[in-house]
Amino acid sequence: MTKLALVLLLFSLGMAMQLVQSTNDEPKEVDEWIQKLHHGEEKVSRLHFYFHDTLSGKNPSAVEVAEASMTKKSPTSFGLLNIFDDPLTEGPESTSKLVGRAQGLYGSAGQQELGLLLAMNLFFTTGKFNGSCLTILGRNAVFHSIREMPIIGGTGAFRLARGFAQAKTHFLNLTSGDAIVEYHVVAMHY
């Protein structure tokens, strides 16, 4: 065995020991949750809310953070990247009850059609899901009437979540880019 192979083997064994040791240091609440998981039933939660993405005005909820050198010449704004912290409400009106925040980023990833790469956490601030998040990562073809994106995980009440979100544009201002999007979410979790 070469010296390099021996060093790599010892390093790997050390990392494995760290992993084994770290599982014994889990918070008590996590350990109890894992024990209950074996006996728990999977739940299905259906959520409905509106996402308010505001790029205009004095206090936008979404801002441009980067663009490629060709973005301004692209019909799809290819290479544009925005970060957002958007309110989620019960109804489409901005005065409707706030139920959470959508926080993440979207980038224009399509050259032929406006298709956004969307990475967001839906953070709920009311009701039985208060403090819990769902994470969505997928393609959002904004000019399609209904877009479907996968749920890839969650926290709190949504641990081990999977499922999908369907988005439908309720309002879009093509000049400012401001939008209100209706979401129907189906999340399976424990």
C-alpha positions as CSV (number, residue, x, y, z in Angstrom):
1,M,0.0,0.0,0.0
2,T,1.4,3.4,-1.0
3,K,1.8,6.2,1.6
4,L,-1.0,8.2,-0.2
5,A,-3.4,5.2,-0.1
6,L,-2.6,4.7,3.6
7,V,-3.2,8.4,4.3
8,L,-6.5,8.3,2.4
9,L,-7.6,5.2,4.3
10,L,-6.8,6.7,7.7
11,F,-8.6,9.9,6.7
12,S,-11.7,8.0,5.6
13,L,-11.7,6.0,8.8
14,G,-11.4,9.2,10.8
15,M,-14.3,10.7,8.9
16,A,-16.4,7.6,9.4
17,M,-15.7,7.7,13.2
18,Q,-16.8,11.3,13.3
19,L,-20.1,10.4,11.6
20,V,-20.7,7.6,14.0
21,Q,-19.9,9.9,17.0
22,S,-22.1,12.8,15.7
23,T,-25.2,10.6,15.6
24,N,-24.9,10.1,19.4
25,D,-24.8,13.8,19.9
26,E,-28.2,14.5,18.3
27,P,-30.6,16.8,20.1
28,K,-33.1,14.8,22.2
29,E,-36.1,16.1,20.2
30,V,-34.6,14.8,16.9
31,D,-33.8,11.4,18.5
32,E,-37.4,11.1,19.8
33,W,-38.8,12.2,16.4
34,I,-36.7,9.5,14.6
35,Q,-38.0,6.8,17.1
36,K,-41.6,7.8,16.4
37,L,-41.0,7.8,12.6
38,H,-41.0,4.1,12.5
39,H,-44.6,4.0,13.8
40,G,-45.8,7.2,12.2
41,E,-48.1,7.5,9.2
42,E,-47.3,9.6,6.3
43,K,-49.6,12.7,6.1
44,V,-50.8,14.6,3.1
45,S,-51.2,18.3,3.5
46,R,-52.8,20.5,0.8
47,L,-52.0,24.2,1.0
48,H,-53.3,27.1,-1.0
49,F,-51.9,30.7,-1.0
50,Y,-50.8,33.6,-3.1
51,F,-47.2,34.6,-3.8
52,H,-46.6,38.4,-4.3
53,D,-43.4,39.1,-6.3
54,T,-42.8,42.9,-6.4
55,L,-39.8,44.2,-8.4
56,S,-41.1,47.9,-8.6
57,G,-41.5,50.7,-6.1
58,K,-39.6,51.9,-3.1
59,N,-39.7,48.5,-1.2
60,P,-39.4,45.7,-3.8
61,S,-39.6,42.1,-2.5
62,A,-37.4,40.8,-5.4
63,V,-34.2,42.3,-6.6
64,E,-31.8,41.7,-9.5
65,V,-28.4,40.5,-8.2
66,A,-26.6,39.4,-11.4
67,E,-26.8,39.3,-15.2
68,A,-24.7,37.9,-18.0
69,S,-23.1,40.2,-20.6
70,M,-25.7,38.9,-23.1
71,T,-28.8,39.2,-20.9
72,K,-30.0,42.6,-22.2
73,K,-29.9,41.3,-25.8
74,S,-31.7,38.0,-25.0
75,P,-35.4,37.8,-25.6
76,T,-35.7,35.6,-22.5
77,S,-33.4,37.6,-20.3
78,F,-31.1,34.5,-20.2
79,G,-28.6,34.8,-17.4
80,L,-30.6,37.2,-15.2
81,L,-30.6,36.2,-11.5
82,N,-33.0,37.6,-8.8
83,I,-33.2,37.1,-5.1
84,F,-36.6,37.4,-3.4
85,D,-38.3,37.5,0.0
86,D,-42.0,37.6,-1.0
87,P,-45.1,37.6,1.1
88,L,-47.5,34.6,1.0
89,T,-51.1,35.5,1.6
90,E,-54.5,33.7,2.0
91,G,-56.0,35.7,-0.9
92,P,-54.7,37.6,-3.9
93,E,-55.1,41.0,-2.4
94,S,-51.9,42.5,-0.8
95,T,-54.0,43.3,2.3
96,S,-55.0,39.6,2.7
97,K,-53.8,37.7,5.8
98,L,-50.1,36.9,5.7
99,V,-49.4,33.2,6.1
100,G,-45.7,33.1,5.4
101,R,-42.8,34.1,3.2
102,A,-41.2,32.7,0.0
103,Q,-37.5,33.2,0.1
104,G,-35.0,32.2,-2.5
105,L,-33.8,32.9,-6.0
106,Y,-34.8,32.5,-9.6
107,G,-32.7,32.8,-12.7
108,S,-33.6,32.9,-16.3
109,A,-32.2,29.6,-17.6
110,G,-34.0,29.2,-20.9
111,Q,-32.6,30.6,-24.2
112,Q,-35.6,29.7,-26.4
113,E,-38.5,30.2,-23.9
114,L,-38.7,32.1,-20.6
115,G,-38.0,29.3,-18.2
116,L,-36.8,30.2,-14.7
117,L,-34.8,28.0,-12.4
118,L,-36.6,28.4,-9.1
119,A,-35.1,27.6,-5.8
120,M,-37.2,28.6,-2.8
121,N,-38.2,28.0,0.7
122,L,-41.8,28.5,1.7
123,F,-41.6,29.6,5.3
124,F,-45.0,29.5,7.1
125,T,-45.6,31.9,10.0
126,T,-49.2,31.0,11.1
127,G,-51.3,28.1,12.0
128,K,-50.2,24.5,12.5
129,F,-47.3,24.9,10.2
130,N,-45.9,28.0,11.9
131,G,-42.1,27.8,11.8
132,S,-42.0,25.0,9.2
133,C,-40.6,25.2,5.6
134,L,-41.1,23.5,2.3
135,T,-38.3,23.6,-0.2
136,I,-39.0,23.7,-4.0
137,L,-36.5,23.4,-6.7
138,G,-37.5,23.3,-10.3
139,R,-38.4,24.9,-13.7
140,N,-41.0,27.6,-13.7
141,A,-42.1,28.4,-17.3
142,V,-43.9,31.6,-16.4
143,F,-46.0,31.9,-19.5
144,H,-47.5,28.5,-19.2
145,S,-50.9,28.6,-17.6
146,I,-50.0,26.1,-14.9
147,R,-46.5,25.2,-13.9
148,E,-45.6,22.2,-11.7
149,M,-42.5,22.1,-9.6
150,P,-41.2,19.4,-7.1
151,I,-41.0,19.7,-3.4
152,I,-37.6,18.3,-2.5
153,G,-37.7,18.6,1.3
154,G,-38.8,20.4,4.3
155,T,-38.3,21.3,8.0
156,G,-40.4,21.3,11.2
157,A,-43.8,19.8,10.5
158,F,-42.6,19.0,6.9
159,R,-39.5,16.9,7.7
160,L,-38.9,14.4,4.9
161,A,-41.4,16.2,2.7
162,R,-42.0,15.4,-0.9
163,G,-44.7,16.4,-3.3
164,F,-45.4,19.1,-5.8
165,A,-46.5,22.7,-6.2
166,Q,-48.7,24.0,-9.0
167,A,-48.4,27.7,-9.8
168,K,-50.8,29.8,-11.8
169,T,-50.3,33.4,-12.6
170,H,-53.1,35.5,-11.1
171,F,-51.7,38.9,-12.1
172,L,-48.7,40.0,-14.1
173,N,-47.5,43.5,-15.1
174,L,-45.3,43.0,-18.1
175,T,-43.8,46.5,-17.7
176,S,-42.7,46.3,-14.0
177,G,-42.4,42.5,-13.7
178,D,-44.6,42.5,-10.6
179,A,-46.7,39.3,-10.3
180,I,-49.2,37.6,-8.0
181,V,-49.1,33.8,-8.4
182,E,-51.6,31.4,-7.0
183,Y,-50.1,28.2,-5.5
184,H,-51.7,24.8,-4.8
185,V,-49.3,22.6,-2.9
186,V,-49.5,18.9,-2.1
187,A,-46.9,17.9,0.5
188,M,-46.4,14.3,1.9
189,H,-44.6,14.3,5.2
190,Y,-44.5,12.6,8.6
